[in-house]
Amino acid sequence: MTNILVTGSSGFVGSRLVEKLIENVEFQVRALVRGTPPQMHERVCYHRLADFDQIDAEHESLTDVHVVIHLASRVHVMNDTEVDPLAAFRAVNVGHTLNLARSAAIAGAKRFIFVSSVKVNGECTIPDRPFRETDIPKPVDFYGISKLEAEEGLRLVAAETGMEVVIIRPVLIYGPGVKANFKSMMKFVRMGIPLPFGAIRNQRSLVALDNLVDLLTTCLNHPAAANQTFLVSDGEDVSTTQLLVKLADALNRPSRLVPVPAWLLAAGAALLGKNALSQRLCGSLQVDITKARIQLGWHPVLTLDQALSLTAEHFISEQS
């Protein structure tokens, strides 16, 4: 029996990961939670914790634990009201992560899997030059900086304790139940609202929820994953225009895209102070997943079209 502790188990990724893990009778799944999860599973042992600062090697969740999968983090906050946002990100994404890792190592955990972010690499790529794990990190925002610092701290913990560390850097994650901008795109497409993105020739990597979860489960005990970093995506890059066309097809709607030049969209976004949004919609961000394919023998379990179809089906069911 393999004892697995998951943090962030009620989140978008965590809830799907737990569902996947409990399908295997050889796994005993534990979850660190702050309150009562919206959905509880009989085969999951829940451990309440008010703050990650309170955890130590004696905490019941770490007793005889073999693997920790750490998903919980402070994510990007719109209109952040923190006086010192970087300090707030560091407190959670660095401080809490390293405290949990050290405690897990002392408790005897063999492996610590950390879900980081492609933002450690940077915010954009040039054509035909996707991010790779060997690139020098160039985080731009506070979230990316804090994730990089957590990665660096975890490697030190691994060196000091012998506990294996695996770092996963996902790109934009989508799938059934996705929120934020991706859900907004689906709303606009389904409503038939014309969108000015018919002439965007960028290239973006995305990762379906089930593809990310499959890589995480692959890394649970794969010997070649020990002390390695992996970028993850669907392995199929698309432009914003192509993505919206595919979404329209998945939603059984015509794609109403107006071919506004990307430079004009960027100029308008700059006037409105929306440069970051413009970058996400018009800029490129690609990752190379060759390392995971070769070193782990891993490949995405869903194609982009299959994953978009599942995402659209769930969205439609929510709206009906």
URCOR-V488157 format. One line per field, one symbol per residue. ss: DSSP state (H for helix, E for strand, L for the rest). phi: phi as a letter, one per 20 degrees, with the letter a starting at -180 (. if undefined). psi: psi as a letter, one per 30 degrees, with the letter a starting at -180 (. if undefined). A space follows every 50 residues. Layout:
BEGIN
ss->???
phi->???
psi->???
END
This chain:
BEGIN
ss->LEEEEEELLLLHHHHHHHHHHLLLLLEEEEEEELLLLLLLLLLEEEEELL LHHHLLLLLHHHLLLLEEEELLLLLLLLLLLLLLHHHHHHHHHHHHHHHH HHHHHHHLLLEEEEELLHHHLLLLLELLELELLLLLLLLLLHHHHHHHHH HHHHHHHHHHHLLEEEEEEELEEELLLLLHHHHHHHHHHHHLLLELLLLL LLLELEEEHHHHHHHHHHLLLLHHHLLEEEEELLLLLELHHHHHHHHHHH LLLLLLELLLLHHHHHHHHHHLLLHHHHHHHHLLELELLHHHHHHHLLLL LLLHHHHHHHHHHHHHHHHL
phi->.decdddmfeegfgffffgffffefeddedcececeffcddfedeecebf bffeebfefgfeflfdcddddfaeegdflgeffcgfffffgefdgfffff fffffffofebcddeeaffffqdbcegmcffcfefffcfdefffffffff gfffffffffdnffdcdddeegecqgnfdlffffgffffffmffdecece dfcceccfgfffffffffegcfffeglcdcecbfmcecegffffffffff elcfeddefegffffffffffemdffffffededbdcddgfffefdmebg ecfgffffffffgfffffee
psi->kkjkkklhfgaeeeeeeeeeeffjffkjklkkleakkfkkkegkjkjkke kfffkaffkfffkgkekkjjfkljlkkkhkgkeieeeeeeeefeeeeeee eeeeeefgkfkjkkjbkffeeaflllkgilklffkkkikeleeeeeeeee eeeeeeeeeeffkkkkkkjlakklakgkabeeeeeeeeeefgkkkhhghk hakkklkkefeeeeeeeefegkeffkhlkkkkafgjklleeeeeeeeeef ghlkjikkikkeeeeeeeeeeggheeeeeeeflkjklkgeeeeeefgklk fkleeeeeeeeeeeeeeef.
END
